[in-house]
Amino acid sequence: MSPKRRLAHNRLFPKSVMVWAGITATATLAVLEAHFPGFLDKNLWPASSPDLNPMDFSVWGMLEGKIAGKVFATVDDLKAALEVAWASIDDGYLRRTVNSVKKRLRACVKARGSNFEILL
């Protein structure tokens, strides 16, 4: 099963929709450890790091773009639209996004924790 499918069908929350924007580094680490064991040690993860979180710096914006401009009558309608948008994201895009984290981490270290996107 692909990492995307594992995230989409999380056995703990089978009927939920993941919305990661603005969550804590601790919560992000819990998901990464559950689905990508050994990805990154918790002691190496900055406390507040949306520019290092693949969902924040890349995927969430794509999801927003796919549903932008649409009006949803209910929260369930919004969830359904997000699920369709998530399912339409190419696995290769997700792999490239996750693989870019090491480069972003190196740039963050080089910038000593300051704004580093100009170094990418």
Buried (B, 14 or more C-beta within 10 A) or exposed (E): EEEBEEBBEBEEEEEEBBEBEEBEBEEBBEBBBEEEEEEBEEEEBEEEBBBBBBBBBBBBEBBEEBEEEEEEEEEEEBBEBBEEBBEEBEEEEBEEBBEBBEEBBEBBEEEEEEEBEEEE
